[in-house]
């Protein structure tokens, strides 16, 4: 399907580079615009022969990066001149219409569920690849996959006109990104775009108790029962590997089953059970990265949403030294105060809004300051270990920061890697609490 004679890639970075590589493989030409292109971005554009575009001109199609707000003045002006504004997901669907695409969204758990669905499909003999909001970009995997499983953020789902998914998953709906969407209703509306194009033959997997208007067949999951659609229990939640959340597993089983059925493949419960037992958590999502005696260090750097942080607080072994900080994005702290009660011994505040967040939680805290991210994280890890009694203590030093990473780090991955290095250094005895 033609995307238009003039294409503009608006916003580079990880997503925009994926779009550029894909268009080049298709033999399509494009121009690009980015207010602050990185060295890697400009080098790739030059290599592909893509020239810098001009937002004052007219384009048929604009492929916008997820981080660009839908109401950005440039995008509004381009649309007024006749451009259709889409994202990488819509581009993939249009140019690879025969590729089955499983979409996964939610306020928390969408990354872990995405990876788990792809893993279960591979265990069932399907050449599945994951991508999208999770690495790699979706357009980097569509030509290698028999089935693509895409983690879809609310930002991506704002620009998916006409997208129809044979299988879609909503892990949960909470509160997030109010700095972008402004209201909970607008945020939820973006998330629900995942099912807007579905028809009666498609499947929507949602948590039990969540009501969603959809034309698709609804299959509900519960974290206390990991079962196929007919009710056959696949695995007891207690038998899941460490770091695999039961809700993610329950949703992934239903989604993988629906896709296998659509492909005409057999559904064998024993294969699903073996796949769950061999699953591994996604790096940066509630992962034990080091131990010092009876103190474990758990990294959940991506936990910036209330639901995700609440889940981390509930799952981490108490007592907890909780590392909180980064840039505040308006998370609801009320449920976190309740989840922390009787479990959190001390909050270690760091970064731009760490102290503000700690005060809002109403828990005992201390503040670590500094301008260097690695030095701040090392100090926070030491303080967390000390709060639990040092190497002879017990409990969990938990990085579930609430705030975004952009005050001290490039992204949540860089923040998580910094915590991992600090924890491993303590475990190796290279630093002393």
C-alpha positions, -999 to +999 in steps of 0.1 A: +000+000+000+014+033-010+021+057+018+023+087-005+048+103-029+062+126-002+070+112+032+084+131+061+099+113+091+092+137+120+114+129+150+143+105+148+158+086+178+151+049+181+117+049+164+126+073+136+158+054+127+137+022+125+112+040+101+141+052+080+158+018+077+124+002+068+116+028+041+150+024+026+146-013+024+113-008+006+131+015-019+110+045-007+125+079-003+118+101+026+128+134+041+134+140+078+130+166+105+143+166+141+149+197+162+179+182+179+192+153+158+219+131+174+252+123+157+239+087+151+207+101+136+224+124+111+249+097+101+222+072+093+202+098+073+233+106+052+240+069+047+205+063+034+205+094+012+176+110+031+177+148+031+165+172+058+129+182+052+111+215+058+080+215+079+067+246+060+062+224+029+035+199+021+038+161+025+014+133+018+024+112+048+042+122+080+055+093+102+058+109+136+079+096+165+059+085+196+075+112+217+061+140+196+028+152+211-002+147+188-010+184+191+025+196+183+022+229+162+043+214+134+021+183+131-011+204+132+003+227+105+014+197+083-021+181+087-037+214+077-017+212+045-031+178+037-006+154+054-018+122+071-001+118+105+007+082+113+032+063+134+055+033+129+028+008+139+003+020+112+032+021+087+040-016+095+004-026+092+000-009+059+031-022+042+029-057+057-008-063+057-004-101+057+018-102+088-002-112+119+003-085+145-004-090+183-006-057+201-001-053+239-008-022+259-016-012+295-005+010+323+018-016+337+031-050+326+028-045+288+066-051+282+068-083+302+036-096+286+048-087+251+081-107+256+062-136+272+037-139+243+065-140+218+084-166+239+053-188+242+047-186+204+083-195+197+080-225+221+050-235+200+071-234+168+060-200+155+087-176+143+077-147+165+096-115+172+088-088+197+093-050+192+076-016+192+078+004+224+102-023+237+135-028+218+139-033+189+116-010+169+087-028+153+098-020+118+132-037+125+115-071+130+086-073+106+106-089+078+121-115+101+089-126+117+060-150+110+042-131+138+051-098+153+042-090+189+042-052+196+043-034+229+022-003+222+024+028+244-004+053+246+018+077+226+019+051+197-018+044+199-026+080+194-017+076+157-028+042+144-057+051+120-073+020+106-052-004+126-069-039+130-052-064+153-062-100+152-052-103+188-049-074+213-041-073+250-049-047+276-030-056+307-047-030+329-058+006+329-045+030+356-032+066+356-001+077+337+013+103+314-010+131+325+018+155+315+011+144+279-026+134+278-037+159+305-067+138+316-072+102+326-101+100+301-078+111+273-051+086+284-076+057+285-090+067+252-056+064+236-051+030+252-085+018+239-075+026+203-059-009+205-093-024+199-110+003+179-103-014+146-110-050+158-139-070+143-160-100+155-134-125+144-106-109+165-097-114+201-093-089+229-076-101+261-084-080+292-083-083+330-114-098+347-136-069+359-125-044+332-154-034+309-143-024+273-166-015+244-153-037+215-165-058+186-139-084+193-143-116+213-133-109+249-112-133+269-106-123+305-077-133+328-070-134+365-036-135+381-046-163+404-054-187+375-031-192+344-055-211+321-065-215+285-097-201+272-116-233+278-106-233+315-077-258+313-052-247+339-017-245+324+005-238+355+001-228+391+012-192+396+035-203+424+055-223+399+064-194+377+101-183+375+112-154+397+103-121+380+075-134+359+043-117+371+012-141+373-010-115+356+014-112+327+015-150+324-022-154+324-027-127+297+001-141+276-013-176+276-047-164+263-031-142+237-007-169+224-036-194+223-058-170+203-030-165+178-022-202+174-059-209+168-060-182+141-030-198+124-045-232+126-018-245+149-024-270+177-027-258+213-009-282+236-011-273+274+021-291+282+040-269+257+026-238+273+036-250+308+071-257+297+073-223+280+062-206+312+088-225+332+116-215+308+106-178+306+129-151+319+120-116+331+127-086+309+159-068+319+150-037+339+117-050+351+117-062+387+149-082+384+172-093+412+206-080+401+228-086+431+228-099+467+248-088+497+243-114+524+205-115+530+199-082+512+188-084+476+189-055+451+159-054+428+160-032+397+126-020+384+139+012+368+109+013+344+085+015+373+073+051+370+035+043+368+015+039+400+004+004+392+039-008+383+054+008+415+026-007+436+032-041+422+069-038+429+063-028+465+039-057+470+063-083+455+096-072+470+106-090+502+103-067+532+118-048+549+124-025+519+148+004+514+130+021+485+149+043+460+126+070+448+135+099+425+139+113+390+115+138+374+080+138+388+053+132+361+023+134+384+019+099+396-009+092+421+009+086+454-021+075+474-020+038+465+017+038+471+014+050+506-009+021+513+013-005+496+044+008+515+027+006+549+045-019+571+069-029+543+091+001+536+117+008+563+132+039+546+130+059+514+162+069+497+154+101+477+175+111+447+174+132+416+154+163+406+122+155+424+132+127+448+127+147+480+094+161+467+081+126+460+095+113+494+077+140+513+045+132+494+047+096+505+050+106+541+076+080+549+110+083+567+135+093+541+170+106+535+182+125+504+212+118+481+223+147+460+247+153+431+249+161+394+265+129+382+240+101+377+263+072+384+277+088+415+242+096+428+230+060+421+261+045+439+254+066+469+217+057+469+225+020+467+249+024+496+224+043+517+197+016+509+220-012+521+229+008+553+192+014+560+187-023+561+216-030+585+245-032+561+259-065+548+246-083+579+211-070+574+181-085+556+155-072+531+154-055+497+170-024+482+143-016+456+147+008+427+111+016+417+116+053+412+082+068+403+099+096+385+112+096+349+149+092+343+156+123+322+170+144+350+202+124+354+201+097+328+196+091+291+166+068+297+153+042+322+177+016+308+207+038+316+193+044+351+188+007+356+223-002+344+237+024+368+219+008+397+230-027+385+266-016+385+263+000+419+247-031+434+272-055+418+301-033+432+286-036+467+282-074+463+318-077+451+330-058+482+344-030+460+324-004+480+315-004+516+282+007+530 
